[in-house]
């Protein structure tokens, strides 16, 4: 592995995996079980992510119990009922039709937490949020590796963090970052679902790119 150089074919394969990654909704998951060995590989991929000061501040709770899942669904439903009111009437109508979670449909759920170090962390003294960013890097690793294994993954963000922490008996000093749904899918969409539904348009990179300063 030392000084490993990747050829053009390998670079193109990574590009394909990135382009094919999708945020999978509940109505896309199949009921096929996901073997624990596959879940373990996806979690190992998370552990390969970069982290500030090599702190590796992530923790994961793997959830398969239907009763625990239902408690999380109930939390989602409460928050979701309020969330749609943020949008205009046209978007509210579309919002109501969207299946924004797959908590019960996905065979495996994974809650991801940030556990701050009690000791100083190299590189984190002036930007404490880099610890959380490190956890998000781990989630991106999971997403890409899951897709490479033909496993769908969805990130449920319409949740009340304190409720999820309570449901999962999380320690007081842990911070809830993400609730992920994993499973095989009936199909991977050609484009992201929200792009297909015209919820938002894809921004060209040129619209976000500056040189030397804004």
Beta strands, then each sheet from edge to edge (+ up, - down):
strand 1: 58-63
strand 2: 108-115
strand 3: 152-156
strand 4: 174-183
sheet 1: 1+ 2- 4+ 3-
end
